[in-house]
Amino acid sequence: MHGVLIPRSIKFGEDALGQADYPAGALIVTTAPPSLSDKWISRMGIKDYSLFDKVTPEPSIEDVKAVVAEYSEKRPSALIGLGGGSSLDVVKYASKEMGLPKVLIPTTFGTGAEMTTYCVLKFDGKKKLLRDDAFLADMAVIDSYFMDGTPEQIVKNSVCDACAQATEGHDSKLGNELTRMFCEKAFDILYAAIMEGRPEDYPYGSMLSGIGFGNCSTTLGHALSYVFSNEGVPHGYSLSACTTVAHKHNKSRFYGRFKEVVEKLGFEPLKLEADVSEAADTIMTDRGHLDPNPIPISKEDVVKCLEDIKAGSL
Ligand SMILES: [Zn+2]
């Protein structure tokens, strides 16, 4: 048997933000300053709401506790996460704790977090990846409106992440016919949008990618990328080389087109400070990404991939 979880309601396309119906008496949770959130909220057209804007970037369970402590008694009708991953993650966890429905409105794109049952929070200073069916949105609103004013480098990194997640997800051993359908369609849309210069299609492609990989997994490319993350390289940027090399190693059908996308976006070659053998040892412990890889991966394979990335031979 196979299963796929999808938010109960998905609003997307032009002016989804303005046309979606929001529950009265909801609590909006955001990391954004009032100068920004005021603009977003007036575009939503929501009237009767409260606002909690004290979420810290890279939030911890303490941020969740702060929301629960302040609002349990006040009983909002629903929680609305409005912002980047940080706001969405706090709402995913807090709504579960409070037994309330949740609306997720990503103002950044790329991770597909608004579609998934994953939540990243810090516990005792350490980031933990949690998964729970209860983290799934009751309603998700995807609108390319938020791309206006996003720095070009962030857009590039984000769309590269979405492409990596779609294609690695397609090849994951945890996938099924339906996840592969979403992943394939996601990459087709993202590929065309990148090659033909239609960035307004990125959030929709990223949303489909989230449904696809969020119901299976990413694989070798993401496993390789974490040693670069540890050296401060942005996630999407590190995948430009890591996922290309991983697709080459896996003989993935996406290798050629993924490489074209990376070239079109124009990423600088990646550098790795760490010792390759030590980095490979770290990567080999990441069973969550390596076990679902389409072919078995040895430490020698990882070393070869890292050497290729360092040499810029994609
Ligand atoms: Zn990713």
Boltz pocket constraint, residues with backbone or C-beta under 6 A from the ligand:
constraints:
  - pocket:
      binder: B
      contacts: [[A, 110], [A, 111], [A, 161], [A, 164], [A, 165], [A, 222], [A, 235]]
      max_distance: 6.0
